[in-house]
Amino acid sequence: MSNDLDLRVRLLKTIADATRLRILGLLADRPHTGRELADALGLSAPTVSHHMQRLAEVGIVTVTPDATRRVYALNAALLGEVRGGVSAGTTTGASELDDPDHQRTVRVFFDGPRLRQIPAKRKARVSVLLELLRGFEPGRDYAETEVNAILREAHDDVATLRRELVDYRYLTRVDGVYRVTETAPERDANEAQEVPAGEAAWLGALLRGAVGVR
């Protein structure tokens, strides 16, 4: 029972993303190739590939090779099972950072998944970084190209966002491999003034899987 619940939670966290929901909406109509999805959504092929990998990993889409292409289809049966579990009382336990300033910053600077601009003020910028961190899965290794593809969904200046995520120690980087931090960073007095209240608790919830991944 526990394994079944864990699978449902992982699946729901995976699809709790605006782009992936748009992809599933297209697949609900008919199967699509990766190129068709990229054209329909105005995304690059690597970005679509990243999302399809995540969706395929949890089984919500099926992948069928067709010559040099891949055809993606919605696994409607699995989706129905998850809906059934949710309606029976299963929840993801997702939580948000309980800080009014943080929530206000997210509303101001984000338009859906897109970042209108990178804030100049440090505290607002940290709130943006925490929101972007939701796009990464704890415990997983990311190549720099994968990090760039995820960040490019929000803003074209991926170099600045990537550097800031590392500088604030939300992402670690070792030999070109990136990972979500495994512990909340220790902050000195100056840094503590820049981060939202509840940062450590929110990061702990993210690592436990209690925060919905974008």
Long-range contacts (C-beta under 8 A, 24 or more apart in sequence): 4-85, 5-85, 5-90, 7-58, 8-82, 8-85, 8-86, 8-90, 9-90, 9-92, 9-93, 9-209, 10-58, 10-209, 11-58, 11-59, 11-60, 11-78, 11-82, 12-82, 12-86, 12-92, 12-212, 13-92, 13-94, 13-209, 13-212, 13-213, 14-54, 14-55, 14-57, 14-58, 14-60, 14-213, 15-55, 15-58, 15-60, 16-92, 16-94, 16-212, 16-213, 16-214, 17-51, 17-113, 17-135, 17-213, 17-214, 18-112, 18-113, 18-214, 19-43, 19-47, 19-51, 19-113, 19-153, 20-51, 20-54, 20-55, 23-48, 23-51, 23-52, 23-55, 24-55, 24-60, 24-61, 24-74, 27-61, 27-72, 27-73, 27-74, 28-74, 28-76, 31-64, 31-71, 31-72, 31-73, 31-74, 32-71, 32-72, 33-66, 33-69, 33-70, 33-71, 33-72, 34-69, 34-70, 34-72, 35-69, 37-72, 43-153, 44-149, 44-152, 46-145, 46-149, 47-149, 47-152, 47-153, 50-146, 50-149, 50-150, 54-137, 92-212, 93-209, 93-210, 94-210, 94-211, 94-212, 95-202, 95-205, 95-210, 95-211, 96-202, 96-211, 97-130, 97-196, 97-198, 97-199, 97-202, 98-198, 99-196, 99-197, 99-198, 101-127, 101-196, 102-127, 102-130, 102-196, 106-131, 110-154, 113-153, 113-154, 113-214, 114-153, 114-154, 114-155, 115-154, 115-155, 117-155, 118-155, 118-157, 118-160, 118-161, 122-194, 123-193, 123-194, 123-195, 123-196, 125-164, 126-168, 126-194, 126-195, 126-196, 126-199, 127-196, 129-161, 129-164, 129-165, 129-168, 129-170, 130-170, 130-196, 130-199, 130-202, 131-214, 132-161, 132-165, 133-165, 133-170, 133-171, 133-180, 133-206, 134-206, 134-211, 134-212, 134-213, 134-214, 135-213, 135-214, 136-171, 136-180, 136-213, 137-180, 137-213, 138-179, 138-180, 138-182, 138-206, 138-207, 138-209, 139-179, 139-180, 140-179, 140-180, 141-177, 141-178, 141-179, 142-177, 142-178, 142-179, 143-176, 143-177, 143-178, 144-176, 144-178, 146-178, 147-171, 147-178, 168-195, 170-203, 180-206, 180-207, 182-207
